[in-house]
Amino acid sequence: MPIWFIGNFAARLLLSIVLMSCKHQEIQLSKQQIKYKADSIFNVRVNELTNAAAEDLDRRSAIEVKAKADSIVEAYSKTHSIVPVDTITQ
């Protein structure tokens, strides 16, 4: 027997074993089971998104609040003739 025939036969045998072992059996779920699974997936995802949003808020607020505060102080000092603190300490 040629070697390619043995390899081909082995590949076909392995493929047939794999395909037979992967029989697809449908599992019937009740509406209550489907709702439970959907709710659990939803709750996990909501918690992940909430945690990610909280981390993003912490990271961004440290950057953006300072910039906004500086902008407000600058605008206020221009309209009310207040000397900025930076120039007093120099």
TATA-V286309 format. One record per residue. N is the residue number from 1. RES is the residue in one small letter. SS is DSSP state (hx for helix, st for strand, lp for the rest). OMEGA is omega in radians with two decimals (999 if undefined). D_FIRST is the distance of its C-alpha to the first C-alpha in Angstrom with 1 decimal. Layout:
# TATA-V286309
N/RES/SS/OMEGA/D_FIRST ; N/RES/SS/OMEGA/D_FIRST
This chain:
# TATA-V286309
1/m/lp/3.10/0.0 ; 2/p/lp/-3.11/3.8 ; 3/i/hx/-3.13/6.5 ; 4/w/hx/3.12/8.5 ; 5/f/hx/3.14/6.8 ; 6/i/hx/3.11/7.4 ; 7/g/hx/3.13/10.7 ; 8/n/hx/3.12/11.6 ; 9/f/hx/-3.14/11.2 ; 10/a/hx/3.13/13.2 ; 11/a/hx/3.12/15.7 ; 12/r/hx/3.11/16.3 ; 13/l/hx/3.13/16.8 ; 14/l/hx/3.12/19.2 ; 15/l/hx/-3.14/21.0 ; 16/s/hx/3.10/21.6 ; 17/i/hx/3.13/22.9 ; 18/v/hx/-3.12/25.2 ; 19/l/hx/3.13/26.5 ; 20/m/hx/-3.13/27.2 ; 21/s/hx/-3.11/29.1 ; 22/c/lp/3.12/31.2 ; 23/k/lp/-3.12/33.0 ; 24/h/lp/3.11/36.3 ; 25/q/lp/3.13/39.2 ; 26/e/lp/3.08/42.6 ; 27/i/lp/3.12/45.4 ; 28/q/lp/3.11/48.8 ; 29/l/lp/3.07/51.5 ; 30/s/lp/3.11/55.2 ; 31/k/hx/3.14/57.5 ; 32/q/hx/3.11/58.9 ; 33/q/hx/3.11/55.5 ; 34/i/hx/3.13/54.8 ; 35/k/hx/3.13/58.2 ; 36/y/hx/-3.14/57.8 ; 37/k/hx/3.14/54.5 ; 38/a/hx/3.13/55.9 ; 39/d/hx/-3.13/59.1 ; 40/s/hx/3.08/57.2 ; 41/i/hx/3.14/55.1 ; 42/f/hx/-3.11/58.3 ; 43/n/hx/3.10/60.3 ; 44/v/hx/-3.12/57.7 ; 45/r/hx/3.12/57.6 ; 46/v/hx/3.11/61.4 ; 47/n/hx/3.11/61.8 ; 48/e/hx/-3.14/59.4 ; 49/l/hx/3.11/61.3 ; 50/t/hx/3.11/64.6 ; 51/n/hx/3.12/63.7 ; 52/a/hx/3.13/62.4 ; 53/a/hx/3.12/65.6 ; 54/a/hx/3.09/67.8 ; 55/e/hx/3.13/66.1 ; 56/d/hx/3.11/66.4 ; 57/l/hx/3.12/70.1 ; 58/d/hx/-3.11/70.8 ; 59/r/hx/-3.07/69.2 ; 60/r/hx/-3.09/70.9 ; 61/s/hx/3.09/74.3 ; 62/a/hx/-3.12/74.8 ; 63/i/hx/-2.98/74.4 ; 64/e/hx/-3.12/75.9 ; 65/v/hx/3.13/78.9 ; 66/k/hx/3.13/80.2 ; 67/a/hx/3.12/80.0 ; 68/k/hx/3.14/81.7 ; 69/a/hx/3.10/84.4 ; 70/d/hx/3.13/85.1 ; 71/s/hx/3.14/85.3 ; 72/i/hx/3.14/87.8 ; 73/v/hx/3.14/89.9 ; 74/e/hx/3.13/90.0 ; 75/a/hx/3.14/91.0 ; 76/y/hx/-3.11/93.6 ; 77/s/hx/3.09/95.1 ; 78/k/hx/-3.10/95.4 ; 79/t/hx/-3.06/97.4 ; 80/h/hx/3.11/99.5 ; 81/s/lp/3.10/100.2 ; 82/i/lp/3.13/98.7 ; 83/v/lp/3.12/97.7 ; 84/p/lp/-3.11/94.1 ; 85/v/hx/-3.12/93.7 ; 86/d/hx/-3.08/91.7 ; 87/t/hx/3.13/94.8 ; 88/i/hx/-3.06/97.1 ; 89/t/lp/-3.10/95.3 ; 90/q/lp/999/95.1
